[in-house]
Amino acid sequence: MSPRLDGSRTPQATSTPPPEHLDPIEQDDVLAGLPEIPPYDEVAPLDARALSRTLFERLESLEEGTHDYAYVRNTLVELNLALVKFAASRFRSRSEPLEDIIQVGTIGLIKAIDRFEISRGVEFPTFAMPTIIGEIKRFFRDTSWSVRVPRRLQELRLDLAKAGDELAQRLDRAPTVTELAEHLGISNEEVVEGMAASNAYTASSLDAQPEEDDTEGALADRIGYEDHGLEGIEYVESLKPLIAQLPARDRKILSLRFVANMTQSEIGDELGISQMHVSRLLSRTLVRLRRGLTAED
């Protein structure tokens, strides 16, 4: 332990001010016998362990809910924030801000402090780290998915990612669905389901700009446009049964007018009837088809 931590505790901490509600006599009672605590960001890891051990011993002698208990507990939290920052750095590549991850990890640190028992003979960092990391992972599991999926699929996604990395190194290529299934001892259908669930983890904005080396525009510019030809297909399919019910001559006139693009006079010459007769037959047929479509709607 560094020399500055060997001396007796001064009446007032240099980094964490004492509670304002304690008078000097009460403050001396809280800090009596404790070593001096320098600024927390200057405490070496070994010194932090030694100080934490001393503070935990003092915490066990205090009554929970008292001002003394809260002061020692808060000091333990600040003294061990380095554990939270170390754990949070493992998730730096995630989309969430690092500050948010540290806040969540701090909740795990507080839970570890409340559960820690020095009599078990375990170092506090060893005890606290799984709790801190577990709290951070729970945060990502519950809040960071763009689309909420069952926990089983969330865990399967992690297993698939780990198995994919291991098999890729071993095979020197991307593993197949069958290889992933055999490695994890699950069915091919479950692997496919887990891969599909992975697509729900993150969502991209339609206005997101592409990478610098991407010659294409934003995602919104690459989305398919409205195809008005689909409306024509719908109308054709609706007209088919109506046209099938028409007399043969009416169907012939429709085909010559709208498929062969013949004029009414040319149709009259083709069928041996007058242009006026063709006009009346065509108008009557169109009215019948229009009524049939309206009735279906």
C-alpha positions as CSV (number, residue, x, y, z in Angstrom):
1,M,0.0,0.0,0.0
2,S,1.3,3.5,-0.8
3,P,2.6,5.5,2.2
4,R,-0.2,8.0,2.1
5,L,-2.7,5.2,2.8
6,D,-0.9,3.9,5.9
7,G,-1.6,6.8,8.2
8,S,-4.7,7.3,10.3
9,R,-7.7,8.7,8.7
10,T,-8.1,12.5,8.9
11,P,-11.4,13.9,10.0
12,Q,-12.5,14.7,6.5
13,A,-12.1,12.8,3.2
14,T,-10.3,14.6,0.4
15,S,-12.5,13.4,-2.4
16,T,-16.0,12.7,-1.0
17,P,-17.2,15.4,1.4
18,P,-18.8,14.2,4.6
19,P,-22.6,14.5,4.9
20,E,-23.6,18.0,5.8
21,H,-26.0,16.8,8.5
22,L,-23.1,15.4,10.6
23,D,-21.4,17.7,13.1
24,P,-17.6,17.4,13.5
25,I,-17.9,15.1,16.5
26,E,-20.2,12.7,14.6
27,Q,-17.9,12.8,11.6
28,D,-14.9,11.9,13.6
29,D,-16.8,8.8,14.9
30,V,-17.6,7.7,11.4
31,L,-14.0,8.0,10.1
32,A,-12.2,7.0,13.3
33,G,-9.5,4.4,12.6
34,L,-9.9,4.5,8.8
35,P,-6.8,5.2,6.6
36,E,-6.8,8.4,4.6
37,I,-8.5,8.1,1.2
38,P,-6.9,10.2,-1.5
39,P,-8.8,11.3,-4.7
40,Y,-10.4,8.2,-6.1
41,D,-8.9,8.5,-9.5
42,E,-5.4,8.4,-8.0
43,V,-5.9,5.2,-6.0
44,A,-4.0,2.2,-7.4
45,P,-5.8,-1.1,-7.8
46,L,-4.0,-2.8,-4.9
47,D,-4.6,0.2,-2.7
48,A,-8.3,0.2,-3.6
49,R,-8.6,-3.4,-2.6
50,A,-7.0,-2.8,0.8
51,L,-9.1,0.3,1.4
52,S,-12.3,-1.6,0.3
53,R,-11.5,-4.4,2.8
54,T,-11.2,-1.9,5.6
55,L,-14.4,-0.1,4.6
56,F,-16.3,-3.4,4.4
57,E,-15.2,-4.3,7.9
58,R,-16.4,-0.9,9.1
59,L,-19.7,-1.3,7.1
60,E,-20.5,-4.5,8.9
61,S,-20.4,-2.8,12.3
62,L,-22.8,0.0,11.2
63,E,-26.5,-0.1,11.2
64,E,-28.1,-0.1,7.7
65,G,-30.1,3.1,7.0
66,T,-28.0,5.3,9.2
67,H,-26.0,8.3,7.9
68,D,-22.8,6.6,8.9
69,Y,-23.7,3.5,6.9
70,A,-24.6,5.6,3.8
71,Y,-21.3,7.5,3.9
72,V,-19.2,4.4,4.0
73,R,-21.3,2.7,1.4
74,N,-21.0,5.7,-1.0
75,T,-17.3,5.8,-0.4
76,L,-17.1,2.1,-1.5
77,V,-19.0,2.9,-4.6
78,E,-16.7,5.7,-5.7
79,L,-13.6,3.8,-4.7
80,N,-14.6,0.9,-7.0
81,L,-15.9,2.8,-10.0
82,A,-12.8,1.6,-11.9
83,L,-14.3,-1.9,-11.9
84,V,-17.3,-0.5,-13.7
85,K,-15.3,1.4,-16.3
86,F,-13.2,-1.7,-17.0
87,A,-16.3,-3.8,-17.5
88,A,-18.0,-1.2,-19.6
89,S,-15.0,-0.9,-21.9
90,R,-15.7,-4.5,-23.0
91,F,-19.0,-3.2,-24.5
92,R,-17.5,-0.1,-26.2
93,S,-18.3,-1.4,-29.7
94,R,-22.1,-1.5,-28.9
95,S,-24.4,1.2,-30.2
96,E,-25.3,2.5,-26.7
97,P,-23.3,5.5,-25.3
98,L,-20.5,4.5,-23.0
99,E,-21.8,6.8,-20.3
100,D,-25.1,4.9,-20.3
101,I,-23.3,1.6,-20.0
102,I,-21.3,2.9,-17.0
103,Q,-24.4,4.0,-15.3
104,V,-25.9,0.6,-15.7
105,G,-22.7,-1.0,-14.5
106,T,-22.8,1.2,-11.4
107,I,-26.1,-0.3,-10.4
108,G,-24.5,-3.7,-10.6
109,L,-21.6,-2.4,-8.4
110,I,-24.1,-1.1,-5.8
111,K,-25.9,-4.5,-5.8
112,A,-22.5,-6.3,-5.3
113,I,-21.6,-4.0,-2.4
114,D,-24.9,-4.7,-0.7
115,R,-24.5,-8.5,-1.1
116,F,-20.8,-8.8,-0.3
117,E,-19.7,-10.6,2.8
118,I,-16.1,-10.2,3.8
119,S,-16.2,-13.3,6.0
120,R,-16.3,-15.5,2.9
121,G,-12.7,-14.7,2.1
122,V,-13.3,-13.6,-1.5
123,E,-11.7,-10.5,-2.9
124,F,-14.4,-7.9,-3.7
125,P,-13.4,-7.4,-7.4
126,T,-13.7,-11.1,-8.0
127,F,-17.2,-11.1,-6.4
128,A,-18.4,-7.8,-8.0
129,M,-17.3,-8.3,-11.6
130,P,-19.9,-11.0,-12.6
131,T,-22.6,-8.9,-11.0
132,I,-21.5,-5.7,-12.9
133,I,-21.2,-7.5,-16.3
134,G,-24.5,-9.3,-15.7
135,E,-26.3,-6.0,-15.1
136,I,-24.8,-4.6,-18.3
137,K,-25.8,-7.7,-20.3
138,R,-29.3,-7.5,-18.9
139,F,-29.5,-3.9,-20.0
140,F,-28.6,-4.9,-23.6
141,R,-31.0,-7.8,-23.5
142,D,-34.0,-5.8,-22.3
143,T,-33.5,-2.4,-24.0
144,S,-31.1,-2.5,-27.0
145,W,-33.1,-4.7,-29.4
146,S,-34.9,-2.7,-32.1
147,V,-37.6,-5.4,-32.1
148,R,-38.4,-7.3,-28.9
149,V,-37.8,-11.0,-29.3
150,P,-38.0,-13.9,-26.8
151,R,-35.0,-14.3,-24.4
152,R,-34.4,-17.7,-25.9
153,L,-33.7,-16.2,-29.3
154,Q,-31.6,-13.4,-27.8
155,E,-29.4,-16.0,-26.1
156,L,-29.3,-18.1,-29.3
157,R,-28.1,-15.1,-31.2
158,L,-25.1,-14.9,-28.9
159,D,-24.4,-18.6,-29.2
160,L,-24.5,-18.4,-33.0
161,A,-22.2,-15.5,-33.0
162,K,-19.6,-17.3,-30.8
163,A,-20.0,-20.6,-32.7
164,G,-19.7,-18.7,-36.0
165,D,-16.4,-17.1,-35.0
166,E,-14.9,-20.4,-33.7
167,L,-15.9,-22.4,-36.8
168,A,-14.7,-19.6,-39.2
169,Q,-11.3,-19.8,-37.6
170,R,-11.2,-23.6,-37.8
171,L,-12.6,-23.9,-41.3
172,D,-11.1,-20.7,-42.8
173,R,-14.5,-19.9,-44.2
174,A,-18.0,-19.0,-43.1
175,P,-19.8,-22.0,-41.5
176,T,-23.0,-23.4,-43.0
177,V,-26.3,-23.8,-41.2
178,T,-25.7,-27.5,-40.8
179,E,-22.2,-27.0,-39.4
180,L,-23.6,-24.5,-36.9
181,A,-26.4,-26.8,-35.9
182,E,-24.0,-29.7,-35.3
183,H,-21.6,-27.5,-33.3
184,L,-24.4,-26.3,-31.0
185,G,-26.3,-29.5,-30.9
186,I,-29.5,-28.0,-32.2
187,S,-31.6,-28.4,-35.4
188,N,-31.2,-26.5,-38.6
189,E,-34.6,-24.9,-38.2
190,E,-33.4,-23.4,-34.8
191,V,-30.3,-22.0,-36.4
192,V,-32.3,-20.4,-39.2
193,E,-34.7,-19.0,-36.6
194,G,-31.8,-17.5,-34.6
195,M,-30.3,-15.9,-37.7
196,A,-33.7,-14.4,-38.5
197,A,-34.0,-13.0,-34.9
198,S,-30.5,-11.4,-35.3
199,N,-32.0,-9.1,-37.9
200,A,-34.1,-7.6,-35.1
201,Y,-31.2,-6.4,-33.0
202,T,-30.4,-3.2,-34.8
203,A,-32.4,-1.0,-37.2
204,S,-31.0,1.5,-39.7
205,S,-32.6,4.8,-40.5
206,L,-33.9,5.2,-44.0
207,D,-32.1,8.5,-44.1
208,A,-28.8,7.0,-43.0
209,Q,-25.9,8.0,-45.2
210,P,-23.9,5.1,-46.8
211,E,-20.2,4.4,-46.1
212,E,-17.6,6.6,-47.7
213,D,-16.7,3.9,-50.2
214,D,-20.3,3.2,-51.1
215,T,-21.4,4.8,-54.4
216,E,-25.1,4.3,-53.7
217,G,-27.3,6.9,-52.0
218,A,-29.2,6.6,-48.7
219,L,-31.3,3.6,-48.0
220,A,-34.5,5.5,-48.8
221,D,-33.2,6.2,-52.3
222,R,-32.8,2.4,-52.9
223,I,-36.2,1.3,-51.8
224,G,-38.6,0.2,-54.5
225,Y,-41.0,2.8,-55.9
226,E,-44.7,2.4,-56.3
227,D,-45.4,0.3,-59.4
228,H,-48.7,1.6,-60.9
229,G,-48.7,-1.4,-63.3
230,L,-49.7,-3.6,-60.4
231,E,-53.1,-1.8,-60.4
232,G,-53.5,-2.8,-64.0
233,I,-52.9,-6.5,-63.1
234,E,-55.5,-6.3,-60.4
235,Y,-58.1,-4.9,-62.9
236,V,-57.2,-7.5,-65.5
237,E,-57.7,-10.3,-63.0
238,S,-61.0,-8.8,-62.0
239,L,-62.2,-8.4,-65.6
240,K,-61.3,-12.0,-66.7
241,P,-64.4,-13.7,-65.3
242,L,-66.7,-10.8,-66.5
243,I,-65.3,-11.0,-70.0
244,A,-65.7,-14.7,-70.0
245,Q,-69.4,-14.2,-69.5
246,L,-69.8,-12.0,-72.6
247,P,-71.2,-13.3,-75.9
248,A,-68.6,-14.3,-78.5
249,R,-69.2,-11.3,-80.7
250,D,-68.8,-8.8,-77.8
251,R,-65.5,-10.5,-76.8
252,K,-64.3,-10.3,-80.4
253,I,-65.1,-6.5,-80.6
254,L,-63.2,-5.9,-77.4
255,S,-60.2,-7.8,-78.7
256,L,-60.2,-6.0,-82.0
257,R,-60.6,-2.6,-80.3
258,F,-58.3,-2.8,-77.3
259,V,-55.8,-5.5,-78.3
260,A,-55.5,-5.0,-82.1
261,N,-56.1,-1.2,-81.8
262,M,-58.5,-1.2,-84.7
263,T,-61.0,1.7,-85.3
264,Q,-64.7,1.1,-85.1
265,S,-64.9,1.4,-88.9
266,E,-62.3,-1.3,-89.3
267,I,-64.1,-3.5,-86.8
268,G,-67.3,-3.0,-88.8
269,D,-65.6,-4.1,-92.0
270,E,-64.1,-7.1,-90.2
271,L,-67.5,-8.2,-88.8
272,G,-69.7,-7.1,-91.7
273,I,-71.7,-4.6,-89.6
274,S,-71.9,-0.8,-89.6
275,Q,-69.6,1.5,-87.6
276,M,-72.7,2.8,-85.7
277,H,-73.6,-0.8,-84.7
278,V,-70.1,-1.4,-83.5
279,S,-70.2,1.8,-81.4
280,R,-73.5,0.7,-79.7
281,L,-72.3,-2.8,-79.0
282,L,-69.0,-1.5,-77.6
283,S,-70.7,1.0,-75.4
284,R,-73.1,-1.6,-74.1
285,T,-70.3,-4.0,-73.3
286,L,-68.2,-1.4,-71.4
287,V,-71.2,-0.4,-69.3
288,R,-71.8,-4.1,-68.4
289,L,-68.1,-4.6,-67.4
290,R,-68.0,-1.3,-65.4
291,R,-71.2,-2.4,-63.5
292,G,-69.6,-5.8,-62.8
293,L,-66.5,-4.2,-61.3
294,T,-68.5,-1.8,-59.2
295,A,-70.7,-4.6,-57.9
296,E,-67.5,-6.6,-56.9
297,D,-66.0,-3.6,-55.1
